[in-house]
Amino acid sequence: MVEKPVKIRKTALIADDDEFFRAALNRVLTERLDFFEVIETDTFDAAVEVLSVREDVELALFDLNMRGMKNWENLRTVRKCFPALRVAVVSGSQGRNDILTALAIGLHGYVSKGLGISELVRALQSICAGVVYLPPFLPDLPIEDGPTDYVSERVMPHEDQTLSIDELTPRQSEVLDMLVKGKSNKAMARELNLSEGTIKFHLSAVFRVLKATNRVEAATSGTRLLDRQHR
């Protein structure tokens, strides 16, 4: 008797605030790419909380325009904190600089929401196979004005801009407030009912946004930032 091959139980994550697109993408992943489970979230913070406790997630797809995605540093931090994870953008934006920034920070692909089903499946298959996917229309896009290193203002404000608390996600703002108050990672995790891994992720993202190298520098910059917000 020939044994049937064991089916690998693959898990993916979709982070997008468009409920209908999430459902459509979920069907593609389960029906065309044989993912066993697809976890859906509608905010960046919720996605990070899933990734911090679910080590079985192999593929994470992020929309650029949902809550918490004002800053490209968030996705750069995802790549740093979850190096084995395949990370790609699935977005309605067809801006050349957005596509090249995704490539510059080490993402595994940039998938346009305007693709047909066949090309969408091919794109996701390529990403899962370890190939960096870029949309076929990229060479035809007009050259945009902006930073030549493709680190747009989504990554960091320009030097002449004032850093705003809006650069942080709601959860990162909470973590920063607790950091300023001198709370430990364990205390933050307990108070916010999160894992310490999630807290470490958000602290890493906060450090990147504030250009801080340690907790003291982050707390000092954070104090000024929070004081400015409350004036």
C-alpha positions, 0 to 999 in steps of 0.5 A: 500500500502506497502511503499518501504524501504528508501535506505541509501545513503552511501558514500565512498572514495578511495585514490589510484594512480592506476586508473584501481584499483580505478575503479574496487574497485568503482564497488565493492563498488557500486554494491556489497556493495550498496554505493550510491557515491564513491569519487576517489582521487589519492593523500593523500592530495586530500583525506584529502581535501575531508574528511574535507568538506564531513561529509557524507563519511563513509568509506575511503580506502587508498593505501600505495604507492601513493603520500603522504603515506611515513609516517604512521603518516598521517593515524594515524592523519586521525583516530584522526581527523575523529573518526567516519570514517571507515579507512582501507588500501587496498594495494599490500604490504603483509608485516607482519609489514605493516599489524601489524602497520595498526592494531597498529595505530587503522585502521579498516582493512588491505585488500590485493589487491591480494584477490579474489572478494568474499574475498574482498567483505567479507573484506569490509563488515566486516569493514563496520560492525565495525569488524577489518579485517586482511588478512587470510594469516597473520599467514603464513607470515614470521617474519620480522626484524624491530621494535617490537612495529610495528611502522615502519619507515613509522611512524617516522624516527629512532632516528639516522636518520635525519628528512627530508622534504620528511616525509611531503606531498606536502600540509603539506610542504606548511602549514609548510612554512606558519606556519614558516612565522607566518600565521594564520589558516585562512590566510593559508586557504584563500591563499591555497583555503582550508577549515580551517578544512583541515588546522587543519588536516595538522597542526596536521599531521605536529605536529606529524611528528615533535614531536611538541606539539604547533605552536612554537615548530613546527615552530622552528623545521620547520625552521631548516628543511626548511633551511636544504632543501634549502642549 
